Amino acid sequence: METIHLNHLNSAFRISESEGRRSLEISSVSVEKEPDASATLKLIVLDEKDVPIYSQELSDGGEVHSSIDINQEFAFYDHLTVRIIAEPESSPFSATLTFK
């Protein structure tokens, strides 16, 4: 299992294909710092053409679960981009994404 820390200043990461990796399984997201009560938090996975292929709300108007099980696997050819966004964009947050 690997982890990556994302926040409002660094909200995305890209994973590229290699000899040993052509898929990504997102296990869970742990929210360490919740956004403001009026903000929403969302996990989005984008394919090689930056088209969203998966979306999961992590909060709904301030109601954030500290750890959210995702358990989704994504196969890719070149790369995938994983983002956590807050709306409105200026809302600070901090989260850790666990993946294989």
C-alpha positions as CSV (number, residue, x, y, z in Angstrom):
1,M,0.0,0.0,0.0
2,E,1.2,3.5,-0.9
3,T,-0.1,6.8,0.4
4,I,0.0,10.3,-0.9
5,H,-0.9,13.5,0.9
6,L,-3.1,16.0,-0.9
7,N,-4.3,19.5,0.2
8,H,-5.8,22.6,-1.2
9,L,-2.4,23.8,-2.5
10,N,-1.4,20.4,-4.0
11,S,-4.7,18.7,-4.9
12,A,-3.7,16.3,-7.6
13,F,-1.2,13.6,-8.6
14,R,-0.6,11.8,-11.9
15,I,0.5,8.2,-12.1
16,S,2.1,6.9,-15.3
17,E,2.3,3.4,-16.7
18,S,5.5,1.4,-16.2
19,E,6.5,-2.2,-16.6
20,G,4.9,-3.1,-13.3
21,R,2.0,-0.7,-13.2
22,R,-1.0,-0.5,-15.6
23,S,-3.7,-0.1,-13.0
24,L,-4.4,1.8,-9.8
25,E,-6.6,0.6,-6.9
26,I,-7.7,3.4,-4.6
27,S,-8.4,1.9,-1.2
28,S,-9.4,4.8,0.9
29,V,-9.2,8.5,1.6
30,S,-8.6,9.9,5.1
31,V,-9.5,13.5,5.7
32,E,-7.2,15.1,8.3
33,K,-8.4,18.7,7.9
34,E,-12.0,19.2,6.9
35,P,-13.1,22.1,4.7
36,D,-15.3,24.8,5.9
37,A,-18.9,23.9,6.8
38,S,-20.2,25.4,3.6
39,A,-17.7,23.6,1.4
40,T,-17.9,20.2,-0.4
41,L,-15.0,17.9,-0.9
42,K,-14.8,15.5,-3.9
43,L,-12.5,12.8,-5.3
44,I,-12.2,12.8,-9.1
45,V,-10.2,10.4,-11.3
46,L,-9.4,11.6,-14.8
47,D,-8.2,9.4,-17.8
48,E,-5.4,10.2,-20.3
49,K,-7.6,12.8,-22.1
50,D,-8.5,14.5,-18.7
51,V,-12.1,13.1,-18.9
52,P,-13.5,12.3,-15.5
53,I,-14.1,8.5,-15.2
54,Y,-14.9,8.4,-11.5
55,S,-16.3,10.8,-8.9
56,Q,-17.0,10.4,-5.2
57,E,-18.2,13.0,-2.8
58,L,-16.2,13.0,0.4
59,S,-18.2,15.6,2.2
60,D,-21.6,17.3,1.8
61,G,-21.7,20.8,3.2
62,G,-19.2,20.2,6.0
63,E,-20.2,16.6,6.9
64,V,-17.0,14.7,6.3
65,H,-16.3,11.2,7.3
66,S,-12.7,10.9,8.6
67,S,-12.0,7.8,6.5
68,I,-13.9,6.9,3.3
69,D,-13.5,3.4,1.7
70,I,-13.2,3.7,-2.1
71,N,-12.1,0.2,-3.2
72,Q,-12.1,1.0,-6.9
73,E,-9.6,-0.2,-9.5
74,F,-8.7,1.8,-12.6
75,A,-6.8,0.3,-15.6
76,F,-4.9,2.8,-17.8
77,Y,-2.7,2.8,-20.8
78,D,-0.6,6.0,-20.4
79,H,-1.5,7.7,-17.1
80,L,-4.3,8.6,-14.7
81,T,-4.8,11.8,-12.7
82,V,-6.3,11.7,-9.2
83,R,-7.7,15.0,-7.7
84,I,-9.4,16.0,-4.6
85,I,-11.2,19.3,-5.0
86,A,-13.0,21.6,-2.6
87,E,-15.9,23.8,-3.7
88,P,-15.4,26.7,-3.3
89,E,-11.8,26.4,-4.4
90,S,-10.4,28.6,-1.6
91,S,-11.5,26.2,1.1
92,P,-8.5,24.6,2.8
93,F,-8.4,20.8,3.4
94,S,-5.9,18.0,4.0
95,A,-6.4,14.4,3.0
96,T,-4.3,11.2,2.6
97,L,-5.1,8.8,-0.3
98,T,-4.2,5.1,0.1
99,F,-3.7,3.1,-3.1
100,K,-2.0,0.0,-4.5
